[in-house]
């Protein structure tokens, strides 16, 4: 028998840790489900709040991607991109996160960054023809943008 009760303390500590992990997992799923329900009802603020809480419990990329979706729907593109940046750090092989990031950057007319995201998505999922299509369209927009800025600077010199 352990006269100081160290073995018993370690056992209780392990049990507390296991209980907390199970509870956190249940809380996480509950928050994501709650956020999904709010989102289906078009209630963006409560949906975002649920997803952000879920991301705080477990920094898995599912909650980050869902937060990014809602941020994007709210027109808060930079926050959406930041959420997707966290999601791609958690799972760099997530093709969809790279595609969504590309769409948001496209929306902000950050062509070079959008192109890089679409290229990453295409590399991760070579069978995705849409990613290759987005690369082509983005490259075309980059050329148009350069032409517009060149013609604008020529007019300004005259």
Secondary structure, 3 states (H helix, E strand, C coil): CCCCCHHHHHHHHHHHHHHHHHHHHHHHHHHHHHHHHHHHCCCHHHHHHHHHHHHHHCCCHHHHHHHHHHHHHCCCHHHHHHHHHHHHHHCCCCHHHHHHHHHHHHHCCCHHHHHHHHHHHHHHCCCCHHHHHHHHHHHHHHHHHHHHHHHHHHHHHC
